[in-house]
Amino acid sequence: MGKKIDLSNAFGIGYFRAHRYGIEVLRGAKGGLSPVKERDRKREFQLHWNHNETAREELLALLDYLEGKNMALIPDNSTLTDCYLVKLIGDVEQMQTDGDNFDVGPLVFEEVL
């Protein structure tokens, strides 16, 4: 439950989604491998927005408001059951492309479990 915000423009095609398993593999002296589970599995998303000042302003306002709080990420609004509780990890990188246009990202969101 909470505020729903739809950005004017969706994130760029080709976004990155990974499953991070939190398992470190230790190699023994004789070459054996031993998995050590350090944490539970989490999903990570890397999103970007290209050449869109409106999306950049909306994103910055949203992230300024959240200040590290959780948010629900719905990658495809036609599949509302595909939803993730995430936090922004890191900073918002913005690169000027021309005039007042900036590329934003990649923004890294990590699933909260």
Secondary structure in CASP SS format (residue, H / E / C, confidence):
PFRMAT SS
TARGET T0000
AUTHOR 0000-0000-0000
METHOD secondary structure of the structure
MODEL  1
M C 1.00
G C 1.00
K C 1.00
K C 1.00
I C 1.00
D C 1.00
L C 1.00
S C 1.00
N C 1.00
A C 1.00
F C 1.00
G C 1.00
I C 1.00
G C 1.00
Y C 1.00
F E 1.00
R E 1.00
A E 1.00
H E 1.00
R E 1.00
Y C 1.00
G C 1.00
I E 1.00
E E 1.00
V E 1.00
L E 1.00
R E 1.00
G C 1.00
A C 1.00
K C 1.00
G C 1.00
G C 1.00
L E 1.00
S E 1.00
P E 1.00
V E 1.00
K E 1.00
E C 1.00
R C 1.00
D C 1.00
R C 1.00
K E 1.00
R E 1.00
E E 1.00
F E 1.00
Q E 1.00
L E 1.00
H E 1.00
W E 1.00
N C 1.00
H C 1.00
N C 1.00
E H 1.00
T H 1.00
A H 1.00
R H 1.00
E H 1.00
E H 1.00
L H 1.00
L H 1.00
A H 1.00
L H 1.00
L H 1.00
D H 1.00
Y H 1.00
L H 1.00
E C 1.00
G C 1.00
K C 1.00
N C 1.00
M E 1.00
A E 1.00
L E 1.00
I C 1.00
P C 1.00
D C 1.00
N C 1.00
S C 1.00
T C 1.00
L C 1.00
T C 1.00
D C 1.00
C C 1.00
Y E 1.00
L E 1.00
V E 1.00
K E 1.00
L E 1.00
I E 1.00
G C 1.00
D C 1.00
V C 1.00
E C 1.00
Q E 1.00
M E 1.00
Q E 1.00
T E 1.00
D E 1.00
G C 1.00
D C 1.00
N E 1.00
F E 1.00
D E 1.00
V E 1.00
G E 1.00
P E 1.00
L E 1.00
V E 1.00
F E 1.00
E E 1.00
E E 1.00
V C 1.00
L C 1.00
END
